[in-house]
Amino acid sequence: MADIRHRVGITASQQQVYEALATKEGLSHWWTREVKGDPSPGGTLQFFFGGSEPGAVMEVSDLAPGHHVGWRCVGGADEWVGTTFSFDLKPGEEGETVLLFTQAGWREPVEFMHHCSTKWAYFLLGLKAWLEGGEMTAYPNDARISSWG
């Protein structure tokens, strides 16, 4: 199994970063503007990327307010279904909150995984920019990194 992992330092409180990861409103600022569903543990979130059907469906597996958001993909790209997502927060240096992101459980490191790793880095840097007072880059305003999006 293969994983995508990223570390980003964000000059914002852990609670602010947590709210951006654990609420529909927060998620719509940095990943995709159209988010539906229930963000509580056991709930399901649907993320739309321009189509009438969600591009990704996540079961909220666990939340630790201010510290952790966990999802399990239950719908979307075949390569994603069954993978788990974790957003772990901890204090960093100089007022930063450190975000450790993992998308774990890829069956194999296929080319699509490389694409997704780059897009996750892009969106997480967009989250950082937004929380630090910069510009939001959520879909559909994100940069296309290839013909895949």
C-alpha positions in Angstrom: 0.0 0.0 0.0 1.1 3.5 -0.7 0.4 6.9 1.0 0.3 10.6 0.1 1.8 12.7 2.9 2.2 16.5 3.3 3.3 18.8 6.1 2.2 22.5 6.0 2.8 25.2 8.6 0.0 27.7 8.9 0.1 30.9 10.8 -3.4 30.5 12.4 -4.7 28.9 15.5 -5.3 25.2 15.7 -9.0 25.9 16.1 -9.1 28.1 13.0 -7.4 25.4 11.0 -9.6 22.7 12.5 -12.8 24.6 11.5 -11.5 24.9 7.9 -11.1 21.1 7.8 -14.1 20.0 9.8 -17.0 22.2 8.5 -18.7 22.4 5.2 -18.2 26.1 5.1 -14.5 25.8 5.8 -13.9 23.0 3.3 -15.7 25.1 0.6 -13.1 27.8 1.0 -10.1 25.7 0.0 -11.0 22.4 -1.7 -14.3 22.8 -3.7 -17.0 25.3 -3.3 -19.8 22.8 -3.4 -19.8 20.6 -0.3 -23.0 18.8 1.0 -23.7 16.4 3.8 -23.1 15.9 7.5 -19.6 16.7 8.9 -20.2 15.0 12.2 -18.7 11.5 13.1 -20.5 8.8 11.1 -21.8 11.4 8.7 -21.1 11.5 5.0 -19.7 14.5 3.0 -20.2 14.9 -0.7 -17.7 17.0 -2.7 -18.7 18.2 -6.2 -16.3 19.2 -8.9 -18.6 20.5 -11.7 -20.8 17.5 -12.3 -24.2 16.6 -11.0 -22.7 13.6 -9.1 -20.2 14.1 -6.3 -16.6 13.6 -7.3 -15.8 12.3 -3.9 -17.9 10.9 -1.0 -16.3 10.8 2.5 -17.5 9.1 5.6 -16.4 11.1 8.6 -14.6 8.5 10.6 -13.5 10.5 13.6 -13.0 14.0 14.9 -10.9 15.3 17.8 -11.8 19.0 18.0 -8.8 21.2 17.4 -6.6 18.2 16.7 -7.8 15.7 14.1 -10.2 15.1 11.2 -10.5 11.6 9.7 -12.4 10.4 6.6 -12.8 7.2 4.7 -13.6 7.5 1.0 -16.8 5.6 0.2 -17.4 7.0 -3.3 -15.5 8.5 -6.2 -12.5 7.5 -8.2 -11.9 3.7 -7.9 -8.3 4.4 -6.7 -9.7 6.5 -3.9 -12.4 4.2 -2.6 -11.3 2.6 0.6 -8.4 5.1 1.2 -8.4 7.0 4.5 -7.7 10.7 5.0 -6.2 12.2 8.1 -5.6 15.8 8.9 -3.6 16.1 12.2 -2.9 19.4 13.8 -0.2 20.2 16.4 1.5 23.4 17.6 4.5 24.5 15.6 7.2 27.1 16.1 6.6 30.8 15.9 2.8 30.7 16.2 2.3 28.1 13.4 -0.1 25.3 13.5 1.4 22.3 11.8 -1.0 20.3 9.5 0.1 16.7 8.8 -2.0 15.4 5.9 -2.2 11.7 4.9 -4.2 9.9 2.3 -3.4 6.3 3.2 -4.1 2.9 1.6 -3.6 3.4 -2.1 -3.4 -0.1 -3.5 -0.4 0.8 -5.7 1.4 4.0 -6.6 -0.2 4.6 -10.0 0.2 7.7 -12.1 -3.1 9.1 -10.8 -1.6 9.0 -7.3 1.2 11.3 -8.5 -1.4 13.7 -9.9 -3.4 13.6 -6.6 -0.4 14.2 -4.5 0.4 17.4 -6.5 -3.2 18.6 -6.3 -3.4 17.9 -2.5 -0.2 20.0 -2.1 -1.8 22.8 -4.2 -5.1 22.7 -2.2 -3.3 22.6 1.2 -1.2 25.6 0.2 -4.4 27.3 -0.8 -5.8 26.5 2.7 -2.7 28.1 4.2 -3.0 31.2 2.0 -6.7 31.6 2.8 -6.2 31.3 6.6 -3.2 33.7 6.4 -5.3 36.3 4.6 -4.5 35.5 1.0 -6.5 34.4 -2.0 -8.7 31.2 -2.0 -8.0 28.7 -4.7 -10.9 26.2 -4.2 -12.4 24.4 -7.3 -13.4 25.8 -9.8 -10.8 28.6 -9.3 -7.9 26.2 -8.9 -5.0 26.0 -11.3 -5.0 23.1 -13.8 -1.8 21.1 -13.3 -2.4 18.9 -16.3 -5.2 17.7 -18.7 -6.6 15.7 -15.7 -7.4 18.9 -13.8 
